[in-house]
Amino acid sequence: MVNMMRNMLQLYLAFIAAISCNASAPLSFGGFRQSLLTPIVVGVRRATLNMNSNSHRVHTNMPAVIEPSASIVSRGGATVCDGCKPPAKLLRWAYALAGVATTGGWATMVYTTIRDNQPAGAMMPSWQHPVFARIGAMSAAPIILGSFASLATTCNESNAESWEELGSSSPSFRRQNLALATAGAASCLWVRFADVVTKIPGTNPVASHQSYNGIMQSRLIGAYGSAGLLGALVWARCLPEDSRNPLTWPKRIGDGVSKAIVSIAPKDVNDPVQVKYSLITASMLIFTGMQTVCNMPIAVIPSWTSRRLSRAFPIWTFLGAVTAFDLKEATENGKILVDKNYRYLSNGIKGFGVTYMGARALSYFDPSFPAHFTVVNQVPGLAVAAMLMIGLTLRSDEK
């Protein structure tokens, strides 16, 4: 599996390098690098020139500085045009590889963290205990695959003639890319600081459930980081021309998040599908907050993974919240049963619910239940509430 992940990561990084390349330009590493950074370079240059224009200028005989255009940027003799048609087929395969790499990275974390001797001497109470716990943690996989499949489908079916048009081809396209960029960055941080995040209180010497280093750490960070980079680059390339300045991105993101939060409520409370996805969005956001900022035992809900993965699982409940919000909007616009990309998102949410509820049901067949579920036993009300809310994912999208 390690060799397969390495080869897949190498191939995927090659795709990352190519996504923003002008198809008509000669292929070169330098060209790739500058093309990828085109929106950032243009934004920085524009911001610099705007600031300089307001300051005192010294008149010399030097030629006038020409302000770079957001639509055309010179690159080593070749021209990178933001209006050029994006490489849809290449993007489709890049998203497919990113989805496989991210899911493989998560599966590796789940397998290597939920097992005996993590840390040394810590044994599972039964062989069923780690198996059922892994199944529950892998409930995040359908959400991950659904998100990447949705983006790949949008690229495959889009006839966009420009990056901006591609970004506007589906209301969820830019939002999903930004969410995956956030998830990729958060996953890299978790892998890097796993020994701190999973530290067991009161141990002397200090012990942790997980600590990645060396080649394993590099490969996991590479898998998550490249997927996050793909999402970030595509998001940046698809922005409208008047939003290419990186200094405006925090404001744009903040405005978008604020608008989404106040729009969680369904437009039509008589539409059960809108209500379903509105409640799922809210519950996923609550789960994300609980696992991120709360102490044990609250942080164990809904993952049931104690300190092993309870701080990593909110990465995917966050992605689930974004996905559920996209599906709420698609329901309001009448697209949820029509557009193929929304079917992938919907199936991802439903797959999460089926896998999660199945894992919870299997727990009753664990000989160590409930005695060795000490953390979960401290918050039985929250555990039941989480299962009820996640059970909403099993409802059909038909009214």
MITI-372429 format. One record per residue (C-alpha): residue in three letters; z, x, y. Coordinates in pm, 1 decimal. Last residue first. Example, Ala and Ser with C-alpha at 12.3 -4.5 7.8 and 13.67 -1.06 7.14 Angstrom:
// MITI-372429
resn:zz:xx:yy
ser:714.0:1367.0:-106.0 $
ala:780.0:1230.0:-450.0 $
This chain:
// MITI-372429
resn:zz:xx:yy
lys:-142.8:-4020.1:1499.3 $
glu:-302.4:-3756.6:1280.3 $
asp:-169.4:-3407.4:1332.7 $
ser:30.9:-3444.0:1011.0 $
arg:406.8:-3380.2:1005.3 $
leu:520.5:-3065.5:826.4 $
thr:598.6:-2882.7:1149.6 $
leu:869.7:-3139.0:1222.1 $
gly:1074.5:-2986.6:937.7 $
ile:1130.1:-2688.5:1165.2 $
met:1346.4:-2911.4:1383.8 $
leu:1544.4:-3049.6:1091.1 $
met:1585.9:-2705.2:935.9 $
ala:1714.6:-2565.8:1264.2 $
ala:1963.6:-2850.7:1302.2 $
val:2095.6:-2788.6:949.6 $
ala:2150.5:-2418.2:1016.9 $
leu:2303.2:-2490.3:1356.6 $
gly:2557.2:-2724.1:1200.6 $
pro:2638.0:-2482.6:919.4 $
val:2730.2:-2203.1:1162.5 $
gln:2994.8:-1992.9:983.2 $
asn:2833.3:-2051.3:644.5 $
val:2521.3:-1871.1:769.3 $
val:2721.8:-1551.4:815.4 $
thr:2895.6:-1578.2:478.5 $
phe:2589.9:-1651.6:267.2 $
his:2750.3:-1470.8:-27.2 $
ala:2965.4:-1765.4:-138.2 $
pro:2695.6:-2028.5:-88.9 $
phe:2493.0:-1939.1:-290.3 $
ser:2530.0:-1622.8:-502.2 $
pro:2369.0:-1785.4:-806.2 $
asp:2054.8:-1845.9:-593.7 $
phe:1900.3:-2176.5:-698.1 $
tyr:2023.3:-2347.6:-378.6 $
ser:1847.1:-2075.9:-182.4 $
leu:1515.3:-2200.9:-319.2 $
ala:1533.2:-2500.6:-86.0 $
arg:1575.3:-2273.7:215.8 $
ala:1279.8:-2064.2:103.9 $
gly:1063.6:-2373.7:62.1 $
met:1163.4:-2496.0:408.5 $
tyr:1050.7:-2166.1:559.5 $
thr:726.7:-2142.9:363.9 $
val:623.7:-2502.7:437.6 $
gly:724.1:-2479.6:804.1 $
phe:542.9:-2151.6:867.5 $
gly:235.2:-2282.0:690.7 $
lys:242.4:-2587.4:918.4 $
ile:252.6:-2368.8:1227.4 $
gly:-29.7:-2150.2:1095.1 $
asn:-231.7:-2455.2:990.6 $
ser:-208.1:-2585.9:1346.5 $
leu:-322.2:-2255.6:1494.3 $
tyr:-614.2:-2239.3:1250.9 $
arg:-706.4:-2600.4:1327.6 $
tyr:-690.4:-2515.4:1696.6 $
asn:-961.1:-2251.5:1651.8 $
lys:-1182.9:-2504.3:1475.0 $
asp:-1202.4:-2739.8:1770.8 $
val:-1210.7:-3110.1:1684.2 $
leu:-873.9:-3219.6:1546.5 $
ile:-670.4:-3057.0:1823.2 $
lys:-927.6:-3117.6:2094.9 $
gly:-815.7:-3450.1:2245.4 $
asn:-699.9:-3292.2:2571.3 $
glu:-336.0:-3395.2:2523.2 $
thr:-351.2:-3277.6:2162.6 $
ala:-496.9:-2942.7:2270.6 $
glu:-216.3:-2907.5:2526.0 $
lys:45.4:-2965.5:2256.6 $
leu:-140.9:-2725.9:2026.1 $
asp:-130.0:-2451.7:2288.8 $
phe:243.2:-2516.1:2331.5 $
ala:293.8:-2488.5:1955.1 $
thr:112.2:-2153.9:1953.8 $
val:319.8:-2017.3:2241.0 $
ala:639.6:-2127.4:2067.0 $
gly:524.2:-1977.7:1736.0 $
leu:456.8:-1645.6:1907.3 $
phe:814.8:-1657.3:2034.9 $
thr:934.3:-1753.0:1685.0 $
trp:745.0:-1442.9:1574.7 $
ile:923.3:-1194.0:1796.9 $
pro:1244.0:-1388.5:1732.7 $
phe:1235.4:-1260.7:1369.2 $
ala:1300.6:-899.3:1469.8 $
arg:1662.5:-941.9:1584.7 $
ser:1757.4:-1141.3:1273.6 $
leu:1592.1:-881.3:1051.2 $
arg:1876.5:-698.4:874.1 $
arg:2171.5:-818.5:1078.8 $
ser:2198.8:-1147.8:889.0 $
thr:1865.6:-1251.5:737.0 $
trp:1908.7:-1631.7:753.7 $
ser:1606.1:-1639.8:991.1 $
pro:1694.5:-1959.0:1182.8 $
ile:1964.9:-1887.9:1281.5 $
val:2135.1:-1550.8:1218.0 $
ala:2181.6:-1501.6:1592.8 $
ile:2458.7:-1762.3:1602.4 $
pro:2677.6:-1559.9:1361.0 $
met:2647.4:-1312.1:1520.9 $
asn:2593.4:-1249.7:1889.1 $
cys:2344.5:-1427.5:2112.4 $
val:2075.9:-1258.4:2321.0 $
thr:1765.8:-1224.8:2102.8 $
gln:1831.4:-1453.8:1807.8 $
met:1951.7:-1742.9:2023.5 $
gly:1675.2:-1697.0:2282.6 $
thr:1396.8:-1700.0:2025.0 $
phe:1547.9:-1999.6:1844.6 $
ile:1563.7:-2186.4:2177.6 $
leu:1199.1:-2102.7:2248.0 $
met:1102.6:-2219.9:1899.7 $
ser:1299.7:-2542.0:1952.8 $
ala:1124.9:-2616.9:2282.4 $
thr:777.5:-2552.8:2142.9 $
ile:853.3:-2753.8:1827.2 $
leu:979.8:-3045.3:2038.2 $
ser:663.3:-3048.7:2250.1 $
tyr:451.2:-3009.6:1938.8 $
lys:601.4:-3318.6:1780.7 $
val:600.9:-3522.5:2101.5 $
gln:230.4:-3457.8:2149.7 $
val:171.1:-3556.7:1787.7 $
pro:383.6:-3872.5:1822.1 $
asp:180.5:-4001.1:2121.0 $
asn:401.8:-4264.0:2284.8 $
val:570.9:-3995.0:2493.4 $
asp:239.1:-3933.9:2666.5 $
lys:225.4:-3625.7:2887.1 $
pro:455.2:-3441.3:2647.7 $
ala:736.9:-3227.0:2794.9 $
ile:666.4:-2853.9:2779.2 $
ser:498.8:-2853.0:3119.8 $
val:794.4:-2711.9:3318.1 $
ile:802.3:-2411.7:3086.6 $
ala:424.1:-2364.8:3094.2 $
lys:410.8:-2356.1:3474.0 $
ser:688.5:-2097.9:3486.2 $
val:514.6:-1882.7:3226.3 $
gly:185.0:-1897.4:3416.3 $
asp:344.7:-1818.4:3750.9 $
gly:531.0:-1522.2:3601.5 $
ile:215.5:-1392.2:3435.6 $
arg:14.6:-1416.6:3758.2 $
lys:294.6:-1259.8:3963.9 $
pro:330.8:-973.4:3715.3 $
trp:-50.0:-931.4:3712.5 $
thr:-100.2:-899.3:4088.7 $
leu:-41.7:-523.0:4099.6 $
pro:-293.6:-486.8:3817.1 $
asn:-575.1:-595.5:4055.5 $
arg:-831.9:-776.2:3842.8 $
ser:-720.2:-1123.8:3949.4 $
asp:-1002.3:-1208.0:4193.7 $
glu:-1261.8:-1133.5:3927.2 $
pro:-1116.6:-1383.9:3683.0 $
leu:-931.4:-1226.7:3387.7 $
cys:-1116.7:-1175.6:3060.8 $
arg:-1105.2:-793.7:3065.8 $
ala:-726.1:-791.7:3111.3 $
trp:-662.1:-1034.3:2824.9 $
val:-901.6:-839.8:2600.0 $
leu:-717.7:-518.7:2679.2 $
ala:-371.0:-665.6:2625.6 $
gly:-457.9:-834.5:2295.8 $
leu:-620.2:-520.2:2155.4 $
leu:-329.2:-309.0:2275.1 $
gly:-83.0:-537.7:2097.4 $
ala:-278.4:-505.0:1774.7 $
ser:-296.4:-125.7:1821.3 $
gly:76.8:-108.0:1887.4 $
tyr:176.0:-316.0:1586.1 $
ala:-27.3:-112.2:1338.0 $
gly:40.2:222.8:1504.8 $
ile:411.3:149.9:1539.1 $
leu:422.0:71.0:1167.9 $
arg:219.8:380.2:1082.8 $
ser:427.3:612.6:1297.0 $
gln:757.1:479.8:1162.5 $
met:639.3:526.2:804.4 $
ile:510.6:877.0:879.0 $
gly:837.5:1009.6:1013.1 $
asn:1125.2:777.4:1086.6 $
tyr:1241.5:424.5:1022.3 $
ser:1609.7:331.8:1014.2 $
gln:1725.1:9.4:851.7 $
his:2046.8:-163.6:748.3 $
ser:2248.7:70.6:964.8 $
ala:2555.2:287.9:908.2 $
val:2785.8:460.8:1156.6 $
pro:3018.7:708.8:988.8 $
asn:3240.2:516.0:1000.6 $
thr:3130.0:153.3:982.6 $
gly:3300.1:-103.9:1206.8 $
pro:2985.1:-281.3:1318.7 $
ile:2670.7:-243.8:1102.4 $
lys:2378.0:-114.6:1307.8 $
thr:2059.1:-316.0:1264.9 $
val:1940.7:-291.6:1627.5 $
val:2045.9:72.9:1666.0 $
asp:1881.9:200.2:1345.7 $
ala:1576.9:-15.9:1415.0 $
phe:1517.5:152.6:1751.4 $
arg:1155.8:266.2:1703.4 $
val:1067.9:-20.2:1470.2 $
trp:1216.9:-277.3:1707.8 $
leu:1039.1:-124.4:2007.8 $
cys:704.2:-131.9:1829.4 $
ser:763.0:-494.9:1733.5 $
ala:834.4:-586.4:2096.0 $
ala:510.7:-422.4:2213.2 $
gly:305.0:-601.6:1948.5 $
ala:469.8:-936.8:2020.3 $
thr:398.4:-901.5:2392.8 $
ala:33.4:-811.7:2330.1 $
leu:13.6:-1100.1:2083.6 $
ala:144.4:-1339.9:2349.0 $
leu:-105.3:-1206.4:2604.5 $
asn:-393.5:-1256.0:2363.3 $
gln:-270.5:-1605.8:2274.2 $
arg:-251.5:-1703.2:2641.9 $
arg:-598.6:-1565.4:2718.7 $
phe:-759.8:-1767.3:2440.8 $
ser:-550.5:-2086.9:2455.6 $
pro:-751.8:-2269.4:2720.4 $
ser:-1072.1:-2192.9:2526.7 $
ser:-1404.4:-2070.2:2666.6 $
ser:-1235.1:-1953.9:2987.5 $
gly:-1160.2:-1605.0:2859.2 $
leu:-1510.6:-1580.0:2716.2 $
glu:-1655.0:-1680.7:3053.9 $
glu:-1456.3:-1403.4:3218.6 $
trp:-1584.7:-1155.5:2963.3 $
ser:-1943.3:-1251.9:3035.6 $
glu:-2237.2:-1430.2:2872.1 $
ala:-2016.3:-1651.1:2657.0 $
asn:-2186.8:-1799.5:2351.8 $
ser:-1854.5:-1846.4:2175.7 $
glu:-1837.0:-1939.3:1808.9 $
asn:-1743.8:-1595.9:1672.9 $
cys:-1518.2:-1507.9:1964.3 $
thr:-1326.1:-1835.6:1940.2 $
thr:-1305.0:-1797.0:1563.5 $
ala:-1157.0:-1447.1:1591.2 $
leu:-900.2:-1573.3:1840.7 $
ser:-796.2:-1860.1:1612.8 $
ala:-782.8:-1631.3:1310.0 $
phe:-552.6:-1394.5:1501.1 $
ser:-312.4:-1674.9:1587.7 $
gly:-322.7:-1834.7:1243.9 $
leu:-258.4:-1499.9:1074.1 $
ile:55.3:-1438.3:1279.0 $
ile:184.5:-1794.8:1243.8 $
pro:114.4:-1791.4:869.1 $
ala:304.8:-1458.6:834.4 $
ala:625.9:-1575.7:1004.3 $
ser:735.7:-1757.9:688.0 $
met:760.2:-1405.9:546.0 $
ala:1128.1:-1398.1:645.8 $
gly:1204.1:-1698.6:424.4 $
ile:1017.0:-1550.9:128.5 $
arg:1202.6:-1223.4:179.8 $
ala:1537.9:-1402.8:169.4 $
phe:1437.7:-1579.7:-152.3 $
val:1353.4:-1249.7:-320.5 $
pro:1654.9:-1065.2:-175.9 $
his:1904.7:-1320.5:-320.1 $
gln:1728.2:-1391.7:-649.2 $
trp:1820.2:-1051.5:-794.4 $
ser:2187.9:-1126.2:-736.7 $
pro:2475.3:-1012.0:-512.3 $
met:2255.5:-754.9:-333.1 $
met:2397.7:-404.4:-322.2 $
ala:2506.3:-199.7:-20.4 $
gly:2570.4:149.0:-159.7 $
ala:2324.8:324.5:66.9 $
pro:2237.2:113.9:368.9 $
gln:2013.3:-70.4:282.8 $
asn:2093.4:28.1:-76.4 $
asp:1955.4:-289.9:-231.4 $
arg:1679.5:-485.7:-60.9 $
ile:1589.7:-676.4:255.6 $
thr:1484.3:-391.0:485.2 $
thr:1197.1:-228.8:293.8 $
tyr:1035.2:-555.3:184.6 $
val:1065.4:-734.4:518.7 $
met:949.5:-434.1:720.4 $
thr:651.7:-380.1:490.7 $
ala:559.2:-749.4:509.4 $
trp:574.2:-728.2:890.5 $
gly:343.7:-426.5:895.5 $
gly:103.0:-592.1:652.5 $
thr:94.7:-903.9:870.8 $
thr:20.3:-688.7:1174.6 $
ala:-250.4:-488.6:995.3 $
val:-415.1:-800.1:847.0 $
gly:-416.1:-978.6:1181.9 $
ala:-544.5:-671.0:1365.2 $
leu:-822.9:-627.0:1108.8 $
ala:-937.0:-986.5:1162.0 $
tyr:-903.1:-953.0:1539.2 $
ala:-1121.8:-641.3:1538.7 $
trp:-1369.8:-814.0:1308.4 $
arg:-1412.3:-1102.4:1551.3 $
leu:-1420.9:-866.8:1847.6 $
leu:-1715.0:-679.9:1696.9 $
lys:-1900.0:-1005.3:1640.2 $
ala:-1831.8:-1120.6:1996.8 $
pro:-1939.9:-800.2:2169.3 $
pro:-1887.6:-927.8:2525.9 $
lys:-2201.4:-1019.5:2725.2 $
cys:-2219.1:-813.9:3039.5 $
gly:-2065.4:-961.4:3354.3 $
asp:-1799.8:-693.5:3358.9 $
cys:-2082.0:-445.4:3391.7 $
val:-2026.1:-87.7:3280.8 $
thr:-2306.0:129.7:3409.8 $
ala:-2395.3:458.5:3252.2 $
gly:-2423.8:790.5:3436.4 $
gly:-2074.9:896.4:3334.0 $
arg:-1923.3:557.7:3405.5 $
ser:-2013.8:384.7:3729.1 $
val:-1837.4:53.8:3780.2 $
ile:-2009.8:-278.5:3835.2 $
ser:-1847.6:-622.4:3858.7 $
ala:-1517.4:-535.2:4016.9 $
ser:-1706.0:-333.9:4277.0 $
pro:-1589.8:4.3:4390.4 $
glu:-1540.5:47.8:4764.7 $
ile:-1781.2:303.2:4901.2 $
val:-1615.6:584.6:5090.7 $
ala:-1819.8:684.8:5391.7 $
pro:-1966.2:1033.8:5390.8 $
met:-1748.7:1301.1:5552.7 $
asn:-1818.6:1378.4:5915.5 $
thr:-1463.1:1298.1:6001.4 $
his:-1272.5:1005.0:6146.2 $
val:-904.1:1007.1:6057.7 $
arg:-788.9:661.6:5952.9 $
his:-449.5:514.3:6038.4 $
ser:-332.1:262.3:5778.0 $
asn:-451.7:-86.8:5700.1 $
ser:-771.9:25.2:5528.9 $
asn:-572.9:271.1:5320.2 $
met:-372.6:-11.2:5165.6 $
asn:-687.0:-202.2:5075.4 $
leu:-846.5:114.1:4939.2 $
thr:-549.6:180.2:4713.4 $
ala:-537.3:-179.2:4588.0 $
arg:-910.0:-173.5:4517.0 $
arg:-886.7:157.6:4335.3 $
val:-595.1:33.9:4124.0 $
gly:-776.2:-288.8:4037.2 $
val:-1101.9:-115.8:3949.0 $
val:-923.7:138.6:3732.2 $
ile:-725.8:-132.6:3551.3 $
pro:-1031.7:-349.8:3491.4 $
thr:-1234.2:-48.7:3367.1 $
leu:-965.8:102.4:3141.6 $
leu:-1147.3:22.9:2819.5 $
ser:-1473.5:138.7:2970.0 $
gln:-1321.7:469.9:3074.3 $
arg:-1188.6:543.8:2727.7 $
phe:-1496.5:430.1:2543.1 $
gly:-1726.2:629.9:2767.4 $
gly:-1518.1:941.3:2712.4 $
phe:-1536.1:889.1:2338.2 $
ser:-1912.8:850.6:2343.6 $
leu:-2158.2:577.6:2250.7 $
pro:-2455.0:564.0:2485.7 $
ala:-2459.8:245.5:2697.4 $
ser:-2644.3:-74.0:2602.3 $
ala:-2351.5:-231.1:2421.0 $
asn:-2114.1:-161.4:2708.5 $
cys:-1789.2:-64.2:2544.4 $
ser:-1494.3:-294.9:2581.5 $
ile:-1427.4:-358.2:2215.4 $
ala:-1522.3:-12.1:2091.9 $
ala:-1199.3:184.2:2093.9 $
ile:-1011.8:-103.9:1936.6 $
phe:-1267.3:-114.0:1656.2 $
ala:-1207.9:253.7:1580.8 $
leu:-835.4:185.7:1584.1 $
tyr:-895.6:-77.6:1317.3 $
leu:-1069.8:165.8:1088.6 $
gln:-782.2:410.9:1114.5 $
leu:-526.1:132.5:1066.4 $
met:-704.0:5.5:755.9 $
asn:-708.1:354.3:607.1 $
arg:-337.8:402.8:676.5 $
met:-242.2:54.9:555.5 $
met:-432.5:112.9:231.4 $
asn:-262.5:448.3:185.8 $
val:81.3:287.5:235.7 $
met:0.0:0.0:0.0 $
